[in-house]
């Protein structure tokens, strides 16, 4: 299960990075960027928590 949490974490971070790049180029609306950033941040935090729980 650890590999699945790591995979989710990596892809969530990549999504945040690419969405931020598009937002900087003014191709992404601010409301949409905020929504995506908040949701992906929640996924990243939950993935880290699940990784830590599986290691303990």
C-alpha positions in Angstrom: 0.0 0.0 0.0 2.9 2.3 0.6 3.8 2.5 -3.1 0.2 3.6 -3.9 0.3 6.4 -1.4 3.7 7.5 -2.8 2.3 7.4 -6.3 -0.7 9.5 -5.3 1.6 12.0 -3.6 3.9 12.3 -6.6 1.1 12.9 -9.1 -0.6 15.3 -6.8 2.6 17.4 -6.5 3.1 17.3 -10.2 -0.5 18.5 -10.7 0.1 21.4 -8.4 3.3 22.3 -10.2 1.8 22.2 -13.7 -1.3 24.1 -12.7 0.8 26.7 -11.0 2.9 27.1 -14.2 -0.3 27.6 -16.2 -1.6 30.1 -13.6 1.7 32.1 -13.8 1.2 32.4 -17.6 -2.3 33.7 -17.1 -3.9 30.8 -18.8 -5.7 29.6 -15.7 -8.4 31.6 -13.9 -7.7 32.5 -10.3 -10.8 30.8 -8.9 -10.1 27.5 -10.7 -6.4 27.7 -9.6 -7.5 28.2 -6.0 -9.9 25.3 -6.0 -7.4 22.9 -7.6 -4.6 24.1 -5.3 -6.8 23.6 -2.1 -8.0 20.1 -3.2 -4.6 18.9 -4.3 -3.0 20.2 -1.1 -5.6 18.2 0.9 -4.7 15.1 -1.1 -1.0 15.6 -0.5 -1.5 16.1 3.2 -3.7 13.0 3.5 -1.2 11.0 1.5 1.6 12.0 3.8 -0.5 11.0 6.8 -1.3 7.7 5.3 2.4 7.0 4.5 3.4 7.9 8.1 0.7 5.6 9.5 1.7 2.7 7.3 5.4 3.1 8.5 4.4 3.1 12.2 
